[in-house]
């Protein structure tokens, strides 16, 4: 099948050079590949009515397993970061089953498509349903034609046997070739839940596979590393050769400049900022001036709070702008002197991450088609110099109308094409079952 898209404005990022181009040329998709118009070939013509085209977007840190949390009630104290972990997330992940992982994956995949996200870096946890859990997520994302980079978080908090089984699940999945567009990496929860013995075991068995790690999300992480191990967080990771090319370090709220220097020294590593989640948990956020100065490749993730990456990027931009203006350290610095690339990179670097894992941008000639069509009334006014103003104040608040990947619409006219309707009664039964399991912990 060949498809011709016309009457739209296309944004083509070049994340390696921190630039983008704006095109009004028609797009021809020939059997799923972006290319030139083929003579003597039939095309399905799609008039996009002055819409905006973006490459399929990337969520650098998601928690698919957290989907049902919004419908549950939890008991206990929530006055500290540690209590939030213990009384919400560490309870929820322990009661997950094959069915809840599958349904969470289906509903999250639908939400991702609805927001133009076609590549998902997921950080999973179901410590009493480990073996095969990544296959469940991988199968579901594949059914929806999404790219996925998956892992299961390793932690000591549920005992050595669970830690070992989770490590095996990560390694087996990373080495498998069961999926065309799904990959596996090594997931770690956070260093404060991992002993040196476990880190040595992980490092010795996982080769050079990249890691996906929560780091310095709360103060407890760095505090324990210093008090129990006598090292900074990054020093401890480095000791076990766990700072690997293309690894993803998430949150980083309390990273020190010394940590950042160690993390980024001579390596391409990614930093995922999850502002909505951090604000919800009453945590600080890392000022991106420090991440930028330390050569971390920073972008945004949602941390399971939402599947809307545009919203998360906007939140990061706005909170960083606020932090710049209220920081005592920067009080004498004119806002005009702040590097504007910090804000643009939050958008551009998602595509650098996509490329690092071998996925096409989705709009260059020769790429597998992978793009989202956004309804935006001022698309025709966009150029290279004003795109980010339009992005922050308009595009992030606009609706995705179509998502096209390979040779198919994943969403057309706001309707997800492969959507599986889950019966209300079934959902109610799942919530009742999870609630019952939570009550027994």
C-alpha positions in Angstrom: 0.0 0.0 0.0 1.2 3.5 -0.9 0.0 6.6 0.9 0.3 10.3 0.0 -0.1 12.9 2.8 -0.4 16.5 1.8 -1.4 19.9 3.1 0.5 19.9 6.3 3.6 21.3 8.0 6.3 18.8 9.0 8.8 19.1 11.8 12.1 17.2 11.1 14.4 17.2 14.2 18.1 16.8 14.0 18.8 16.1 17.6 22.6 15.5 17.2 23.0 19.1 16.0 20.3 20.6 18.3 18.3 21.8 15.2 15.2 21.1 13.3 13.8 21.9 9.9 10.2 22.9 8.9 8.9 21.5 5.6 5.7 21.9 3.7 6.5 19.2 1.2 4.1 16.3 0.6 5.0 13.0 2.2 5.0 9.7 0.2 4.9 6.4 2.0 5.8 3.5 -0.2 5.0 0.2 1.4 5.7 1.7 4.8 8.9 3.6 3.9 9.2 7.3 3.5 10.4 8.1 0.0 9.8 9.9 -3.3 6.7 9.7 -5.4 6.8 6.5 -7.5 5.7 6.9 -11.1 2.9 4.6 -12.3 1.9 3.7 -8.7 -1.4 4.2 -7.0 -1.6 6.2 -3.8 -4.3 6.7 -1.2 -4.4 10.5 -0.8 -4.8 11.9 2.7 -5.6 15.7 3.0 -4.3 16.8 6.5 -6.1 20.2 6.3 -3.1 22.4 7.5 -2.2 20.1 10.4 1.2 19.7 12.0 3.3 16.5 11.6 5.8 15.4 14.3 7.9 12.2 14.3 6.5 9.5 16.5 7.2 10.6 20.1 9.2 8.9 22.8 8.5 8.3 26.5 11.9 7.8 28.1 10.5 6.5 31.4 7.1 4.9 31.8 5.6 2.5 34.4 2.9 0.5 32.6 2.3 -1.6 35.7 1.0 1.5 37.6 -2.1 1.9 35.4 -4.6 0.7 38.0 -3.2 2.8 40.9 -5.6 5.7 39.9 -8.5 3.5 40.8 -7.2 2.1 44.1 -7.1 3.3 47.7 -4.0 2.7 49.8 -3.6 2.8 53.6 -0.6 4.0 55.6 1.4 7.2 55.9 2.4 9.1 52.9 4.4 11.9 54.6 7.8 11.0 53.3 9.2 9.7 50.0 10.1 6.4 51.6 6.5 6.0 53.0 5.0 6.7 49.5 7.2 3.9 48.1 6.4 1.4 50.9 2.6 2.1 51.2 1.7 2.6 47.5 4.2 1.3 44.9 5.8 -1.6 46.8 2.4 -2.8 47.8 0.9 -2.5 44.3 3.7 -4.3 42.5 3.5 -7.3 44.8 -0.1 -8.0 44.0 0.1 -7.8 40.2 -0.8 -10.9 38.2 -0.5 -12.0 34.5 -4.0 -10.6 33.9 -3.3 -7.2 35.5 0.0 -6.8 33.6 -1.7 -7.6 30.3 -4.6 -5.3 30.8 -2.3 -2.5 32.0 -0.2 -3.0 28.9 -3.3 -2.8 26.6 -4.7 0.3 28.2 -1.4 2.1 28.3 -0.6 1.2 24.7 -3.9 2.8 23.7 -3.1 5.9 25.7 0.3 6.2 24.2 -1.0 6.1 20.7 -3.7 8.7 21.6 -0.9 11.0 22.6 1.3 10.3 19.5 3.9 8.2 21.5 5.2 5.3 19.4 8.3 4.4 21.4 8.0 3.4 25.0 10.9 2.8 27.5 9.1 0.9 30.3 10.4 0.2 33.8 8.3 -2.8 35.0 7.9 -4.3 38.5 5.8 -7.3 39.4 8.0 -9.3 41.9 5.6 -12.1 42.3 4.9 -12.5 38.6 8.3 -12.2 37.0 9.0 -14.9 34.4 7.2 -14.0 31.2 6.1 -10.6 32.4 8.2 -8.8 29.8 6.9 -11.1 27.1 3.4 -10.1 28.1 4.2 -6.4 27.7 6.3 -7.0 24.6 3.5 -8.9 22.9 1.0 -6.2 23.7 3.1 -3.4 22.4 3.8 -5.4 19.3 0.1 -6.0 18.8 -0.3 -2.2 18.8 2.7 -1.7 16.5 4.7 0.3 19.1 8.4 0.2 19.7 9.4 -0.8 23.2 12.5 -1.0 25.3 11.6 -3.0 28.3 13.1 -4.1 31.7 12.0 -5.5 35.0 13.4 -3.5 38.0 15.9 -5.5 40.1 15.8 -4.9 43.9 16.8 -6.7 47.1 13.6 -5.6 48.9 11.8 -8.9 48.2 14.6 -11.2 49.0 17.5 -12.8 47.1 15.4 -15.3 45.2 13.3 -12.6 43.7 16.4 -10.6 42.9 18.0 -13.5 41.0 14.8 -14.3 39.1 14.4 -10.7 38.1 18.0 -10.5 36.8 17.4 -13.7 34.8 14.2 -12.2 33.3 16.1 -9.1 32.2 19.0 -11.0 30.7 16.9 -13.6 28.9 14.6 -10.9 27.4 17.5 -8.7 26.4 19.1 -11.6 24.5 15.9 -12.8 22.9 14.9 -12.0 19.3 11.2 -12.7 19.6 10.1 -9.2 18.6 11.0 -7.0 15.7 10.6 -3.6 17.4 10.9 -4.6 21.1 14.2 -4.7 23.0 15.3 -5.5 26.5 17.8 -3.7 28.8 18.6 -4.1 32.5 16.3 -2.5 35.0 17.4 -1.5 38.5 15.1 0.0 41.1 17.5 2.3 42.9 20.8 1.9 44.6 19.4 2.2 48.1 17.6 -1.1 47.6 20.6 -3.0 46.1 23.5 -4.4 48.0 27.1 -4.5 46.7 26.7 -8.3 46.4 23.7 -7.8 44.1 25.4 -5.1 42.1 28.4 -7.4 41.6 26.1 -10.2 40.5 24.2 -7.9 38.1 27.4 -6.5 36.6 29.0 -9.9 36.2 26.1 -11.5 34.3 24.7 -8.7 32.1 27.7 -7.9 29.9 27.4 -4.5 28.4 23.6 -4.2 28.2 22.5 -0.7 29.1 20.7 -0.1 32.4 17.5 1.8 33.3 17.8 3.1 36.8 16.0 5.4 39.3 18.8 7.5 40.8 18.6 10.2 43.5 14.9 10.4 43.3 14.7 11.0 47.0 17.4 12.1 49.4 17.5 8.6 50.9 19.4 7.3 47.9 22.5 9.5 48.2 22.4 9.5 52.0 22.5 5.7 52.2 25.2 5.5 49.6 27.4 7.9 51.6 26.6 6.4 55.0 26.6 2.7 54.2 29.1 2.5 51.4 31.2 5.6 51.8 30.7 6.6 48.1 28.6 8.9 46.0 25.9 7.3 43.9 27.8 7.6 40.7 31.0 6.3 42.3 29.1 3.2 43.4 27.7 2.6 40.0 31.1 3.2 38.4 32.8 0.7 40.7 30.6 -2.1 39.3 30.9 -0.9 35.6 27.2 -0.1 35.5 27.5 3.3 33.8 27.1 2.0 30.3 26.6 3.5 26.9 22.9 4.5 26.2 21.9 3.8 29.8 18.9 5.8 31.2 19.1 7.5 34.6 15.8 8.7 35.9 14.7 11.5 38.2 18.2 12.6 39.4 16.6 15.2 41.7 19.5 15.2 44.2 22.4 14.4 41.9 25.5 16.4 42.8 27.8 18.0 40.1 30.3 15.4 41.0 27.8 12.6 40.3 26.9 14.2 37.0 30.5 14.4 36.0 31.1 10.7 36.7 27.9 9.6 34.9 28.6 11.5 31.7 32.4 11.1 31.5 33.1 9.9 27.9 29.8 8.2 27.5 26.4 8.8 25.8 24.0 8.4 28.8 20.5 9.7 29.0 18.8 11.5 31.8 15.0 11.3 32.1 13.3 14.1 34.1 9.8 13.3 35.4 8.5 16.6 36.8 4.9 15.7 37.4 5.8 12.7 39.5 8.5 14.6 41.5 6.1 17.4 42.3 3.4 14.8 43.3 6.0 13.3 45.7 7.1 16.6 47.1 10.6 16.2 45.7 13.0 18.8 44.3 14.0 18.6 40.6 17.5 18.8 39.1 18.1 22.2 37.6 18.8 21.3 33.9 21.6 23.9 33.8 23.6 21.4 35.8 22.6 18.5 33.5 23.5 20.6 30.5 26.8 21.7 31.9 27.6 18.0 32.7 26.8 16.8 29.2 23.9 14.5 30.2 21.5 13.9 27.3 18.3 15.0 29.0 14.7 14.6 28.0 11.4 13.9 29.7 9.6 10.8 31.0 6.1 10.4 32.6 7.0 7.9 35.4 3.6 6.3 34.9 1.7 9.5 35.9 0.4 9.8 32.3 1.2 8.7 28.8 1.2 12.2 27.5 4.8 13.1 26.8 4.0 16.5 25.4 2.5 17.4 28.8 5.6 16.1 30.6 8.0 18.1 28.4 5.9 21.2 29.0 6.0 20.6 32.8 9.8 20.3 32.7 10.2 23.5 30.7 7.9 25.5 33.0 9.3 24.2 36.3 12.9 24.8 35.1 12.0 28.3 34.0 10.6 28.9 37.4 13.7 27.4 39.1 16.0 29.6 37.0 14.1 32.7 38.1 13.9 31.9 41.8 17.3 30.3 42.3 19.5 32.3 44.8 22.6 31.2 42.8 21.1 32.7 39.6 19.5 35.8 41.0 21.9 38.1 39.4 21.8 36.5 36.0 19.5 37.8 33.3 16.9 35.3 32.1 17.9 36.2 28.6 21.2 34.6 29.2 19.9 31.2 30.0 20.7 28.7 27.3 17.5 28.4 25.2 18.8 25.0 24.0 17.9 23.6 27.5 14.2 23.9 26.7 14.5 22.8 23.0 16.6 19.8 24.0 13.9 18.4 26.1 12.0 18.0 22.9 14.9 17.2 20.5 16.7 14.6 22.7 13.7 12.2 22.7 14.6 11.6 19.1 18.3 11.2 20.0 17.2 8.4 22.4 15.1 6.9 19.7 18.0 6.8 17.3 20.4 5.4 20.0 18.3 2.3 20.2 18.1 1.8 16.4 14.7 3.2 15.7 14.2 5.5 12.7 13.1 9.0 13.2 10.1 8.2 11.0 10.1 11.2 8.6 13.5 11.0 6.7 13.6 9.4 3.3 14.4 5.7 3.8 12.9 5.6 7.3 10.0 3.4 8.3 7.1 5.8 8.5 6.5 6.8 12.1 4.7 10.1 12.7 1.8 11.8 14.5 -0.5 14.4 13.0 -1.5 17.2 15.4 -4.4 19.5 15.0 -2.9 22.9 15.4 -4.5 26.0 13.9 -1.3 28.0 13.5 0.8 25.3 11.8 1.2 27.3 8.7 2.9 30.1 10.7 5.6 27.9 12.1 9.2 28.3 11.0 12.6 27.2 12.5 13.0 30.3 14.6 9.5 30.3 16.2 8.8 26.6 16.6 9.5 26.3 20.3 7.2 29.2 21.2 4.5 27.4 19.2 5.5 24.1 20.9 5.3 25.4 24.5 2.2 27.5 24.3 0.2 25.7 21.6 1.3 22.4 20.3 1.6 20.8 23.8 -2.1 21.7 24.4 -3.3 20.4 21.0 -4.8 17.0 20.1 -3.2 14.3 18.1 -5.6 13.4 15.3 -3.7 10.6 13.4 -0.8 8.3 14.2 0.8 6.5 11.2 3.5 3.9 11.5 5.0 1.6 8.9 2.1 1.1 6.6 -0.9 1.6 8.9 -2.9 4.1 10.9 -2.5 3.3 14.6 -5.0 6.1 15.2 -7.2 7.7 12.6 -9.5 10.7 13.2 -8.9 10.4 17.0 -9.9 6.7 17.1 -7.2 4.1 18.1 -7.6 1.5 15.3 -6.7 -1.7 17.2 -8.5 -0.8 20.4 -9.8 -3.6 22.5 -12.8 -2.6 24.6 -12.5 -3.9 28.1 -15.8 -4.6 29.7 -16.7 -2.4 32.6 -17.6 -5.4 34.7 -14.3 -7.1 34.0 -12.5 -3.9 35.1 -14.5 -3.7 38.2 -13.7 -7.3 39.0 -9.9 -6.6 38.5 -10.0 -3.6 40.8 -11.9 -5.7 43.4 -9.3 -8.5 43.2 -6.4 -6.1 43.4 -8.0 -4.3 46.4 -8.5 -7.6 48.1 -4.9 -8.6 47.6 -3.7 -5.2 48.9 -5.8 -5.7 52.0 -3.8 -8.9 52.8 -0.4 -7.3 52.7 
